[in-house]
Amino acid sequence: MWMSDQLILHYAPDNASLCVRLALEELGIDYVTALVDRSVKAQRSPAYLAINPNGLIPTLQTPQGPIYETGAILLWLAENTPSALFPQISDPKRAAALTRLFWLSNTLHPALRMLFYPDFYAPNASGELRHQTRIRLCALYDQMAADHAHLVATEPNLIACYLAPLLRWSAIYGGQTDWFTLGRWPALLQFAETFETRPAALRAAQAEGLGPTAFSNPTFPNPPEGSAT
């Protein structure tokens, strides 16, 4: 097991680093956090860009060097610890798990970024982009709910650690939020309600000021340090 000073999670509250914090808590790994203060755009500072040239959060500093990209960090953690967070290479369930992990990383998460930062993608048509993105996100959640058999919140797994924050953010960020009602997808609502009672999720929610229903009925965070935006 690593020493805590060997794993450093560069984070901001209620950012994509939350997915990594949840996995670290599920694993019971010692780690320390380093706040990336978004209120002063610390993610664009020379010091941070030296470890993550994209200027995005999170970055995990490891004995093997810094890792960024949320999905990559999660997979690295699962493969470098003796855990059941993710099927191992010999497990026949691994192919489906990889598909779902990369779907979250490459399809759902980028769609949410378009909702949150439309000016970055379409500075002259941000309103239309948000409108179309909300339609697309509903279709993606329809797809996920239809394939809900893999939504397991009663045991630690990477998919849950990644998905729960994405559901949370859909409900509170990106301007108008009445398009998203988790009750429209009962399987997703049940998943969120179960996941947020896990000890690891409770610890992460407390650390970042997310409130008691952080994933099923979220509110804006009240973190003890830093800013979510």
C-alpha positions in Angstrom: 0.0 0.0 0.0 1.2 3.5 -0.8 2.1 6.1 1.8 -0.2 9.1 1.9 2.5 11.4 0.7 2.8 9.4 -2.5 -0.7 9.9 -3.7 -1.7 13.6 -4.0 -5.2 14.4 -5.4 -5.2 17.9 -7.0 -8.9 18.8 -6.6 -11.5 21.4 -6.5 -14.8 20.8 -4.6 -17.6 19.3 -6.7 -15.3 19.0 -9.8 -14.4 15.8 -11.6 -11.9 15.1 -8.8 -14.9 14.1 -6.8 -15.1 10.9 -8.9 -11.5 10.1 -7.9 -12.0 11.0 -4.3 -14.9 8.5 -4.2 -12.8 5.8 -5.6 -9.9 6.5 -3.2 -12.4 6.4 -0.3 -13.9 3.2 -1.5 -10.4 1.7 -1.7 -9.4 2.9 1.8 -6.1 4.3 0.4 -4.2 6.9 2.3 -3.9 10.1 0.2 -3.6 13.8 0.6 -5.4 16.5 -1.2 -4.0 19.7 -2.8 -6.6 22.4 -3.5 -6.7 23.9 -7.0 -8.3 27.2 -6.2 -10.7 27.9 -9.1 -11.6 31.3 -7.8 -8.2 32.5 -8.8 -7.9 30.2 -11.8 -5.2 28.2 -10.2 -5.8 25.4 -12.8 -4.2 27.8 -15.3 -1.2 28.6 -13.2 2.3 27.6 -14.4 2.8 25.2 -11.4 -0.4 23.3 -12.2 0.1 23.3 -16.0 3.5 21.7 -15.3 1.7 18.5 -14.1 -1.5 18.8 -16.2 -0.9 20.8 -19.4 -4.7 20.8 -20.2 -5.4 22.9 -17.1 -8.2 20.6 -16.1 -9.1 19.0 -12.8 -8.2 16.4 -11.5 -4.6 15.4 -11.5 -3.4 12.5 -9.3 0.3 12.5 -8.4 1.6 9.0 -8.0 4.9 7.2 -7.6 4.8 6.7 -11.4 4.2 10.3 -12.1 1.2 12.5 -12.5 -2.0 11.1 -14.1 -4.8 13.2 -15.5 -8.1 12.4 -17.3 -10.7 11.1 -14.9 -11.3 7.8 -16.5 -7.5 7.1 -16.7 -7.0 7.9 -13.0 -9.9 5.6 -12.0 -8.7 2.7 -14.1 -5.1 3.2 -12.9 -6.3 3.1 -9.2 -8.3 -0.1 -9.8 -5.5 -1.9 -11.5 -2.8 -0.9 -9.0 -4.7 -2.0 -5.9 -6.0 -5.4 -4.8 -9.6 -4.5 -5.1 -12.9 -5.4 -6.6 -13.5 -1.9 -8.0 -13.2 -3.1 -11.6 -13.0 -6.5 -13.3 -9.5 -7.8 -13.8 -8.1 -8.7 -17.2 -9.0 -12.3 -16.9 -12.6 -11.6 -15.8 -15.2 -12.1 -18.5 -17.1 -9.1 -17.2 -14.2 -6.8 -18.0 -15.2 -6.1 -21.7 -18.6 -4.7 -20.7 -17.1 -2.8 -17.8 -14.5 -1.2 -20.1 -17.3 -0.2 -22.5 -19.3 1.5 -19.7 -16.3 3.2 -18.2 -15.2 4.7 -21.5 -18.8 5.6 -22.4 -18.9 7.7 -19.3 -15.5 9.2 -20.0 -15.9 9.8 -23.8 -19.6 10.3 -24.3 -21.6 11.4 -21.2 -18.9 13.5 -19.4 -18.0 15.5 -22.6 -21.7 16.2 -23.2 -22.0 17.6 -19.8 -18.9 19.8 -20.4 -20.7 21.2 -23.4 -23.7 22.1 -21.2 -21.5 23.7 -18.5 -19.2 25.6 -20.8 -21.1 26.3 -24.1 -19.1 29.4 -24.8 -15.9 27.4 -25.1 -17.5 25.2 -27.8 -19.8 27.6 -29.6 -19.2 31.2 -28.5 -21.7 32.6 -31.0 -24.4 30.0 -30.4 -24.1 29.0 -26.7 -27.9 29.1 -26.1 -28.7 26.7 -29.0 -25.8 24.4 -28.0 -27.2 24.1 -24.5 -30.7 23.4 -25.8 -29.4 20.7 -28.1 -27.1 19.3 -25.5 -30.0 18.9 -23.0 -31.9 16.9 -25.6 -28.9 14.7 -26.2 -28.3 14.2 -22.5 -31.9 13.0 -21.9 -31.4 10.5 -24.7 -28.1 9.3 -23.1 -29.9 8.9 -19.7 -32.7 7.0 -21.4 -30.1 4.7 -22.8 -28.4 4.2 -19.5 -31.7 3.6 -17.7 -32.7 1.0 -20.3 -29.4 -0.9 -19.5 -29.7 -0.4 -15.8 -28.8 -3.9 -14.7 -25.1 -2.8 -14.4 -26.0 0.1 -12.0 -24.7 -1.4 -8.8 -24.6 0.9 -5.8 -24.4 -1.6 -3.0 -20.7 -2.5 -3.6 -17.7 -0.5 -4.5 -17.1 -0.1 -8.3 -15.6 2.5 -10.6 -18.8 2.9 -12.7 -20.7 4.1 -9.6 -17.9 6.4 -8.6 -17.9 8.1 -12.0 -21.7 8.1 -12.6 -22.9 9.5 -9.3 -21.2 12.9 -9.7 -22.4 13.2 -13.3 -26.0 12.7 -12.2 -25.4 15.3 -9.4 -24.0 17.9 -11.8 -26.8 17.4 -14.3 -29.3 18.6 -11.6 -27.6 21.8 -10.5 -25.2 23.2 -13.1 -25.4 24.4 -16.7 -28.0 27.2 -16.3 -31.6 26.2 -16.5 -32.0 22.8 -14.7 -35.7 22.0 -15.0 -34.9 19.8 -18.0 -33.4 17.2 -15.6 -35.6 15.4 -13.0 -33.9 12.3 -11.8 -37.3 10.7 -11.0 -37.9 10.5 -14.8 -35.4 7.5 -14.6 -36.4 5.5 -11.5 -33.5 3.1 -11.9 -31.0 6.1 -11.8 -32.8 7.6 -8.9 -32.6 4.3 -6.9 -29.0 4.1 -7.8 -28.3 7.6 -6.5 -30.3 7.1 -3.3 -28.4 3.9 -2.5 -25.0 5.2 -3.5 -25.1 8.3 -1.3 -25.5 6.2 1.8 -22.3 4.3 1.3 -19.6 5.2 3.9 -17.2 6.3 1.2 -19.8 8.6 -0.4 -20.7 10.1 3.0 -17.0 10.9 3.7 -16.5 12.5 0.3 -19.7 14.5 0.6 -18.6 15.8 4.0 -15.2 16.7 2.8 -16.6 18.7 -0.1 -19.7 20.1 1.6 -22.2 18.4 -0.7 -25.0 17.9 1.8 -26.9 14.8 2.9 -28.6 13.9 -0.4 -25.6 14.7 -2.6 -26.5 12.6 -5.5 -30.3 11.9 -5.4 -31.4 15.5 -4.6 -28.3 17.7 -4.8 -27.9 21.3 -3.8 -25.0 23.7 -4.5 -22.0 22.8 -2.4 -20.8 24.6 0.7 -17.2 23.4 0.8 -14.8 24.0 3.7 -12.2 25.3 1.2 -12.1 26.3 -2.4 -14.8 26.9 -5.0 -16.6 24.6 -7.3 -16.5 27.1 -10.2 
